[in-house]
Structures are given as structure tokens and as C-alpha cells.
Amino acid sequence: MNWLKVVKGEIYKQHRNSFHSKITYFSLLIWPILHFSNAYFSYKPFSLDNLKFIQLDSYDQLISFLLIGFLTYLSFKSLMQSAWQMSYERSNGTLETIFLSPANRLSILYGRTLGALFENIWMFFVFTIFMLFIIGAIPIAHIIYLPVCFLLIIVTATFWGGLLNAIFLFSRDASILFMILDDPMMLFSGVRIPVALFPVWAQVIGFIFPLTHVLFVIRDLLLLGTLSPASINSLWYLVIELALMLLITLLVVKRAERHARVNGNLTFY
């Protein structure tokens, strides 16, 4: 179980490095709420008649749609930020320890990922669940799907974050990747706007992001209590994407280590 110790150690390291101020915890709640409020009030001046075909015929259902979208998006975004911080390891001279360590490389990457995930989303997760129950958006019978949905978010976001951490491990400065992925992921994955309203070319872009498929599944489970044919298809696509992300992560990590041994300056501590 050495890999579990590595994961636990990386989670603790992420906590010590990034969450050392009470203001940090305050920002974890206030910024997502501001994003959510911005999206919600953008809908207020308009009629919801055009959204009835996707079963959004009241503002309570719209709130539920947006809350679930932003909670899931926040999970994925926090892991992109965690990967972006891999550049600090390089500038601080500690990146070499990842390659010199006898620990499993995937354990290190996924430990960083899980540490960032739990720390970043727990406050907004509590807020989301509280709001969903206050407005009565989740029927009592659908509560049993909450652990399944949360597990689906964790697994998918972890694979996504592991892949991005591996890419940032290889590249000296991959910050442009954060800029390229963040806004398109929010726009085309259906976080604020239902994917069905997009033209075909935009739906194709959204199809690439695993966030799109996760949202299809968990919204159906929590709000409808069942999986539609589209959600079942999304679940299969998601399994394929998870397998591809794991494979690409392994390949990138091996290439990054090989590249570091040839071109890097490994310093023993």
C-alpha cells in the first residue's frame, strides 16, 4: 500500500502549500457563488419557454441546473490550477524530486490532484447541496444517487487532473494550456448553457471534454432519477475517455522522465 502513503503525503503537501490562510477558504466559497449568480441573473430578463424541451420550465430547475454545472466545473478547474502550479516545482528546484523519488509517478500526480480537488470544492459542495434541498430540486428518492454522482465527479476529475499534471511536468511553461482549456470548457460543456442549444460545431467541441459527459449523467440522476438514452451514451463515452486519459498520462510521464534524464540537471537532495 505504498502508493496510498504517497497519495496521502501529496494531499497533505498540497494543503500545507496552498491553504495556509483563512482568506483562502473564504475565496473558495465567494468566487463560485459570484460566478453562479452572474449566470443565473443573466437568464432572469428572458422567458424560459425555449428551455422547456430540456425540462427547465421554472427558475428553481434553472438554479439546480446551474448549481450542478458550476460544482462540477469547479472540480475540473481546480485541477487545472493545480497542474498549472507544477511550474512552481520547477522554479523552486523541487521538480527533480518527482523523478528521483522511488514512489510511483502516478501516485504523486493523482495525490496532487486529489489534494487540490477536496480542498477547493468542499465549501461550494456544501453550499450546492444545501441550496438544492432548500428549493426542493432533488426529490427525496433521488438522494441515493448523491454518493454515485460525487464519486463520478472525483474519479473523472482525478483522471483529468492527472493528465494535466503530467503535461505540465513535461513542459517548461504550459500555462497557455490553462488559457486554452478553461473558457471553452465552461462554455461548450454545458455548465451555464444547455449543450442542446449549441450549433453542431460547438457540440463537437463540447464532446471532447469529459466534463460534458459527467454533467449529462449527474443532472439526469439527481433531477430526473433516471438515465436518458443520451446520458447512457455519455456514460460509455466517458469510460472511453477515462481509458484514453490514463493511457496518455502514462505515456507523457515516461517521456517526461526520459527527457529529464537526457536534458535535465538532476540534483540529489
ZAZA-449872 format. One record per residue (C-alpha): residue number from 1; residue in one letter; x, y, z. Coordinates in nm, 2 decimals. Layout:
<recs>
+-----+----+--------+--------+--------+
:   i : aa :      x :      y :      z :
+-----+----+--------+--------+--------+
: NUM :  A :      X :      Y :      Z :
...
+-----+----+--------+--------+--------+
</recs>
This chain:
<recs>
+-----+----+--------+--------+--------+
:   i : aa :      x :      y :      z :
+-----+----+--------+--------+--------+
:   1 :  M :   0.00 :   0.00 :   0.00 :
:   2 :  N :   0.30 :   0.23 :  -0.06 :
:   3 :  W :   0.11 :   0.41 :  -0.33 :
:   4 :  L :  -0.16 :   0.51 :  -0.08 :
:   5 :  K :   0.10 :   0.66 :   0.15 :
:   6 :  V :   0.23 :   0.86 :  -0.14 :
:   7 :  V :  -0.11 :   0.99 :  -0.23 :
:   8 :  K :  -0.18 :   1.08 :   0.13 :
:   9 :  G :   0.16 :   1.26 :   0.15 :
:  10 :  E :   0.09 :   1.46 :  -0.16 :
:  11 :  I :  -0.26 :   1.56 :  -0.04 :
:  12 :  Y :  -0.10 :   1.69 :   0.29 :
:  13 :  K :   0.17 :   1.87 :   0.09 :
:  14 :  Q :  -0.10 :   2.05 :  -0.12 :
:  15 :  H :  -0.28 :   2.15 :   0.19 :
:  16 :  R :   0.03 :   2.30 :   0.35 :
:  17 :  N :   0.14 :   2.48 :   0.04 :
:  18 :  S :  -0.19 :   2.63 :  -0.08 :
:  19 :  F :  -0.43 :   2.65 :   0.21 :
:  20 :  H :  -0.25 :   2.84 :   0.49 :
:  21 :  S :  -0.48 :   3.14 :   0.52 :
:  22 :  K :  -0.85 :   3.18 :   0.63 :
:  23 :  I :  -0.89 :   3.43 :   0.34 :
:  24 :  T :  -0.81 :   3.14 :   0.10 :
:  25 :  Y :  -1.10 :   2.94 :   0.24 :
:  26 :  F :  -1.33 :   3.24 :   0.21 :
:  27 :  S :  -1.24 :   3.28 :  -0.16 :
:  28 :  L :  -1.33 :   2.91 :  -0.22 :
:  29 :  L :  -1.69 :   2.99 :  -0.15 :
:  30 :  I :  -1.74 :   3.35 :  -0.26 :
:  31 :  W :  -1.59 :   3.33 :  -0.61 :
:  32 :  P :  -1.80 :   3.03 :  -0.72 :
:  33 :  I :  -2.11 :   3.19 :  -0.58 :
:  34 :  L :  -2.04 :   3.51 :  -0.78 :
:  35 :  H :  -1.99 :   3.30 :  -1.10 :
:  36 :  F :  -2.32 :   3.12 :  -1.03 :
:  37 :  S :  -2.51 :   3.44 :  -0.95 :
:  38 :  N :  -2.38 :   3.60 :  -1.27 :
:  39 :  A :  -2.50 :   3.31 :  -1.48 :
:  40 :  Y :  -2.84 :   3.30 :  -1.30 :
:  41 :  F :  -2.92 :   3.67 :  -1.33 :
:  42 :  S :  -2.82 :   3.65 :  -1.70 :
:  43 :  Y :  -3.13 :   3.44 :  -1.75 :
:  44 :  K :  -3.36 :   3.65 :  -1.54 :
:  45 :  P :  -3.47 :   3.90 :  -1.81 :
:  46 :  F :  -3.57 :   3.62 :  -2.05 :
:  47 :  S :  -3.85 :   3.37 :  -2.07 :
:  48 :  L :  -3.78 :   3.01 :  -2.00 :
:  49 :  D :  -4.02 :   2.89 :  -2.27 :
:  50 :  N :  -3.73 :   2.80 :  -2.50 :
:  51 :  L :  -3.58 :   2.57 :  -2.24 :
:  52 :  K :  -3.89 :   2.36 :  -2.17 :
:  53 :  F :  -3.78 :   2.10 :  -2.42 :
:  54 :  I :  -3.49 :   2.01 :  -2.19 :
:  55 :  Q :  -3.72 :   2.02 :  -1.88 :
:  56 :  L :  -3.61 :   2.36 :  -1.75 :
:  57 :  D :  -3.95 :   2.52 :  -1.71 :
:  58 :  S :  -3.90 :   2.70 :  -1.38 :
:  59 :  Y :  -3.64 :   2.91 :  -1.21 :
:  60 :  D :  -3.59 :   2.66 :  -0.94 :
:  61 :  Q :  -3.50 :   2.40 :  -1.20 :
:  62 :  L :  -3.27 :   2.65 :  -1.36 :
:  63 :  I :  -3.09 :   2.71 :  -1.03 :
:  64 :  S :  -3.05 :   2.34 :  -0.99 :
:  65 :  F :  -2.91 :   2.31 :  -1.35 :
:  66 :  L :  -2.66 :   2.59 :  -1.28 :
:  67 :  L :  -2.55 :   2.47 :  -0.93 :
:  68 :  I :  -2.47 :   2.12 :  -1.05 :
:  69 :  G :  -2.29 :   2.27 :  -1.35 :
:  70 :  F :  -2.07 :   2.50 :  -1.15 :
:  71 :  L :  -1.99 :   2.25 :  -0.88 :
:  72 :  T :  -1.87 :   2.00 :  -1.14 :
:  73 :  Y :  -1.69 :   2.27 :  -1.34 :
:  74 :  L :  -1.52 :   2.40 :  -1.02 :
:  75 :  S :  -1.38 :   2.05 :  -0.97 :
:  76 :  F :  -1.22 :   2.04 :  -1.31 :
:  77 :  K :  -1.10 :   2.40 :  -1.30 :
:  78 :  S :  -0.93 :   2.35 :  -0.96 :
:  79 :  L :  -0.73 :   2.06 :  -1.10 :
:  80 :  M :  -0.62 :   2.27 :  -1.40 :
:  81 :  Q :  -0.49 :   2.53 :  -1.15 :
:  82 :  S :  -0.32 :   2.25 :  -0.96 :
:  83 :  A :  -0.14 :   2.14 :  -1.27 :
:  84 :  W :  -0.05 :   2.50 :  -1.35 :
:  85 :  Q :   0.13 :   2.52 :  -1.02 :
:  86 :  M :   0.36 :   2.24 :  -1.13 :
:  87 :  S :   0.57 :   2.52 :  -1.28 :
:  88 :  Y :   0.64 :   2.63 :  -0.92 :
:  89 :  E :   0.81 :   2.30 :  -0.86 :
:  90 :  R :   1.04 :   2.38 :  -1.14 :
:  91 :  S :   1.12 :   2.73 :  -1.03 :
:  92 :  N :   1.17 :   2.62 :  -0.67 :
:  93 :  G :   1.41 :   2.34 :  -0.78 :
:  94 :  T :   1.19 :   2.06 :  -0.64 :
:  95 :  L :   1.07 :   1.92 :  -0.97 :
:  96 :  E :   1.36 :   1.68 :  -0.98 :
:  97 :  T :   1.24 :   1.50 :  -0.66 :
:  98 :  I :   0.95 :   1.36 :  -0.85 :
:  99 :  F :   1.18 :   1.18 :  -1.09 :
: 100 :  L :   1.44 :   1.09 :  -0.82 :
: 101 :  S :   1.18 :   0.95 :  -0.58 :
: 102 :  P :   1.12 :   0.58 :  -0.58 :
: 103 :  A :   0.75 :   0.65 :  -0.54 :
: 104 :  N :   0.51 :   0.56 :  -0.82 :
: 105 :  R :   0.48 :   0.85 :  -1.06 :
: 106 :  L :   0.10 :   0.82 :  -1.10 :
: 107 :  S :   0.06 :   0.82 :  -0.72 :
: 108 :  I :   0.24 :   1.15 :  -0.70 :
: 109 :  L :   0.03 :   1.30 :  -0.98 :
: 110 :  Y :  -0.30 :   1.17 :  -0.85 :
: 111 :  G :  -0.21 :   1.27 :  -0.50 :
: 112 :  R :  -0.16 :   1.63 :  -0.61 :
: 113 :  T :  -0.49 :   1.61 :  -0.80 :
: 114 :  L :  -0.69 :   1.48 :  -0.51 :
: 115 :  G :  -0.54 :   1.73 :  -0.26 :
: 116 :  A :  -0.64 :   2.02 :  -0.49 :
: 117 :  L :  -0.98 :   1.87 :  -0.55 :
: 118 :  F :  -1.10 :   1.82 :  -0.20 :
: 119 :  E :  -0.96 :   2.15 :  -0.07 :
: 120 :  N :  -1.11 :   2.36 :  -0.35 :
: 121 :  I :  -1.47 :   2.22 :  -0.38 :
: 122 :  W :  -1.58 :   2.12 :  -0.03 :
: 123 :  M :  -1.73 :   2.46 :   0.07 :
: 124 :  F :  -1.91 :   2.51 :  -0.26 :
: 125 :  F :  -2.02 :   2.14 :  -0.24 :
: 126 :  V :  -2.19 :   2.20 :   0.09 :
: 127 :  F :  -2.35 :   2.52 :  -0.04 :
: 128 :  T :  -2.48 :   2.34 :  -0.35 :
: 129 :  I :  -2.63 :   2.05 :  -0.16 :
: 130 :  F :  -2.79 :   2.30 :   0.09 :
: 131 :  M :  -2.94 :   2.51 :  -0.19 :
: 132 :  L :  -3.07 :   2.21 :  -0.38 :
: 133 :  F :  -3.26 :   2.09 :  -0.07 :
: 134 :  I :  -3.39 :   2.43 :   0.02 :
: 135 :  I :  -3.55 :   2.48 :  -0.32 :
: 136 :  G :  -3.67 :   2.12 :  -0.33 :
: 137 :  A :  -3.50 :   2.05 :  -0.66 :
: 138 :  I :  -3.39 :   1.70 :  -0.56 :
: 139 :  P :  -3.67 :   1.46 :  -0.47 :
: 140 :  I :  -3.61 :   1.25 :  -0.16 :
: 141 :  A :  -3.60 :   0.93 :  -0.37 :
: 142 :  H :  -3.30 :   1.07 :  -0.56 :
: 143 :  I :  -3.08 :   1.13 :  -0.26 :
: 144 :  I :  -2.94 :   0.78 :  -0.30 :
: 145 :  Y :  -2.77 :   0.90 :  -0.62 :
: 146 :  L :  -2.56 :   1.16 :  -0.44 :
: 147 :  P :  -2.27 :   0.93 :  -0.35 :
: 148 :  V :  -2.27 :   0.79 :  -0.70 :
: 149 :  C :  -2.26 :   1.14 :  -0.86 :
: 150 :  F :  -1.99 :   1.26 :  -0.62 :
: 151 :  L :  -1.78 :   0.95 :  -0.69 :
: 152 :  L :  -1.82 :   1.01 :  -1.06 :
: 153 :  I :  -1.70 :   1.37 :  -1.03 :
: 154 :  I :  -1.40 :   1.26 :  -0.82 :
: 155 :  V :  -1.29 :   0.98 :  -1.05 :
: 156 :  T :  -1.33 :   1.18 :  -1.37 :
: 157 :  A :  -1.17 :   1.50 :  -1.23 :
: 158 :  T :  -0.88 :   1.30 :  -1.09 :
: 159 :  F :  -0.80 :   1.14 :  -1.43 :
: 160 :  W :  -0.83 :   1.48 :  -1.59 :
: 161 :  G :  -0.61 :   1.65 :  -1.33 :
: 162 :  G :  -0.35 :   1.37 :  -1.36 :
: 163 :  L :  -0.33 :   1.41 :  -1.73 :
: 164 :  L :  -0.28 :   1.79 :  -1.70 :
: 165 :  N :  -0.02 :   1.75 :  -1.42 :
: 166 :  A :   0.17 :   1.51 :  -1.65 :
: 167 :  I :   0.17 :   1.76 :  -1.93 :
: 168 :  F :   0.29 :   2.04 :  -1.71 :
: 169 :  L :   0.55 :   1.80 :  -1.57 :
: 170 :  F :   0.69 :   1.77 :  -1.93 :
: 171 :  S :   0.67 :   2.12 :  -2.04 :
: 172 :  R :   0.87 :   2.41 :  -1.91 :
: 173 :  D :   0.58 :   2.65 :  -1.94 :
: 174 :  A :   0.24 :   2.51 :  -2.04 :
: 175 :  S :   0.04 :   2.80 :  -1.89 :
: 176 :  I :  -0.11 :   2.86 :  -2.24 :
: 177 :  L :  -0.29 :   2.52 :  -2.20 :
: 178 :  F :  -0.47 :   2.66 :  -1.90 :
: 179 :  M :  -0.59 :   2.96 :  -2.10 :
: 180 :  I :  -0.69 :   2.74 :  -2.40 :
: 181 :  L :  -0.89 :   2.49 :  -2.20 :
: 182 :  D :  -1.06 :   2.69 :  -1.92 :
: 183 :  D :  -1.31 :   2.92 :  -2.10 :
: 184 :  P :  -1.40 :   2.67 :  -2.38 :
: 185 :  M :  -1.46 :   2.40 :  -2.12 :
: 186 :  M :  -1.70 :   2.63 :  -1.93 :
: 187 :  L :  -1.88 :   2.74 :  -2.25 :
: 188 :  F :  -1.91 :   2.43 :  -2.45 :
: 189 :  S :  -1.95 :   2.17 :  -2.17 :
: 190 :  G :  -2.30 :   2.29 :  -2.07 :
: 191 :  V :  -2.20 :   2.45 :  -1.74 :
: 192 :  R :  -2.42 :   2.76 :  -1.80 :
: 193 :  I :  -2.59 :   2.69 :  -2.13 :
: 194 :  P :  -2.75 :   2.36 :  -2.22 :
: 195 :  V :  -2.54 :   2.17 :  -2.49 :
: 196 :  A :  -2.86 :   2.11 :  -2.69 :
: 197 :  L :  -2.88 :   2.48 :  -2.77 :
: 198 :  F :  -2.54 :   2.49 :  -2.94 :
: 199 :  P :  -2.49 :   2.45 :  -3.31 :
: 200 :  V :  -2.33 :   2.12 :  -3.42 :
: 201 :  W :  -1.97 :   2.25 :  -3.44 :
: 202 :  A :  -2.00 :   2.37 :  -3.08 :
: 203 :  Q :  -2.15 :   2.04 :  -2.96 :
: 204 :  V :  -1.85 :   1.86 :  -3.12 :
: 205 :  I :  -1.61 :   2.08 :  -2.92 :
: 206 :  G :  -1.81 :   2.00 :  -2.60 :
: 207 :  F :  -1.80 :   1.63 :  -2.68 :
: 208 :  I :  -1.42 :   1.64 :  -2.64 :
: 209 :  F :  -1.44 :   1.75 :  -2.27 :
: 210 :  P :  -1.51 :   1.48 :  -2.01 :
: 211 :  L :  -1.70 :   1.74 :  -1.81 :
: 212 :  T :  -1.97 :   1.74 :  -2.07 :
: 213 :  H :  -2.05 :   1.37 :  -2.02 :
: 214 :  V :  -2.03 :   1.39 :  -1.64 :
: 215 :  L :  -2.29 :   1.67 :  -1.64 :
: 216 :  F :  -2.53 :   1.48 :  -1.86 :
: 217 :  V :  -2.52 :   1.18 :  -1.62 :
: 218 :  I :  -2.53 :   1.36 :  -1.28 :
: 219 :  R :  -2.81 :   1.60 :  -1.39 :
: 220 :  D :  -3.02 :   1.32 :  -1.50 :
: 221 :  L :  -2.96 :   1.11 :  -1.19 :
: 222 :  L :  -3.02 :   1.40 :  -0.94 :
: 223 :  L :  -3.30 :   1.59 :  -1.12 :
: 224 :  L :  -3.48 :   1.31 :  -1.30 :
: 225 :  G :  -3.38 :   1.00 :  -1.11 :
: 226 :  T :  -3.30 :   0.80 :  -1.42 :
: 227 :  L :  -3.06 :   0.79 :  -1.71 :
: 228 :  S :  -3.19 :   0.90 :  -2.05 :
: 229 :  P :  -3.06 :   0.73 :  -2.37 :
: 230 :  A :  -2.83 :   1.04 :  -2.42 :
: 231 :  S :  -2.69 :   1.00 :  -2.07 :
: 232 :  I :  -2.62 :   0.63 :  -2.11 :
: 233 :  N :  -2.43 :   0.71 :  -2.43 :
: 234 :  S :  -2.24 :   0.98 :  -2.24 :
: 235 :  L :  -2.15 :   0.73 :  -1.98 :
: 236 :  W :  -2.00 :   0.50 :  -2.24 :
: 237 :  Y :  -1.81 :   0.79 :  -2.40 :
: 238 :  L :  -1.68 :   0.88 :  -2.06 :
: 239 :  V :  -1.54 :   0.54 :  -1.99 :
: 240 :  I :  -1.36 :   0.55 :  -2.32 :
: 241 :  E :  -1.22 :   0.90 :  -2.24 :
: 242 :  L :  -1.10 :   0.78 :  -1.90 :
: 243 :  A :  -0.91 :   0.49 :  -2.05 :
: 244 :  L :  -0.76 :   0.73 :  -2.31 :
: 245 :  M :  -0.66 :   0.98 :  -2.04 :
: 246 :  L :  -0.49 :   0.71 :  -1.83 :
: 247 :  L :  -0.30 :   0.58 :  -2.13 :
: 248 :  I :  -0.19 :   0.93 :  -2.24 :
: 249 :  T :  -0.09 :   1.01 :  -1.88 :
: 250 :  L :   0.14 :   0.71 :  -1.86 :
: 251 :  L :   0.30 :   0.79 :  -2.20 :
: 252 :  V :   0.36 :   1.15 :  -2.11 :
: 253 :  V :   0.51 :   1.07 :  -1.77 :
: 254 :  K :   0.75 :   0.82 :  -1.92 :
: 255 :  R :   0.85 :   1.06 :  -2.19 :
: 256 :  A :   0.89 :   1.34 :  -1.94 :
: 257 :  E :   1.12 :   1.13 :  -1.72 :
: 258 :  R :   1.33 :   1.02 :  -2.02 :
: 259 :  H :   1.35 :   1.38 :  -2.14 :
: 260 :  A :   1.46 :   1.50 :  -1.79 :
: 261 :  R :   1.73 :   1.23 :  -1.77 :
: 262 :  V :   1.88 :   1.33 :  -2.10 :
: 263 :  N :   1.84 :   1.71 :  -2.09 :
: 264 :  G :   1.78 :   1.79 :  -1.73 :
: 265 :  N :   2.01 :   1.87 :  -1.44 :
: 266 :  L :   1.90 :   1.63 :  -1.17 :
: 267 :  T :   2.01 :   1.74 :  -0.82 :
: 268 :  F :   2.02 :   1.49 :  -0.53 :
: 269 :  Y :   1.90 :   1.62 :  -0.20 :
+-----+----+--------+--------+--------+
</recs>
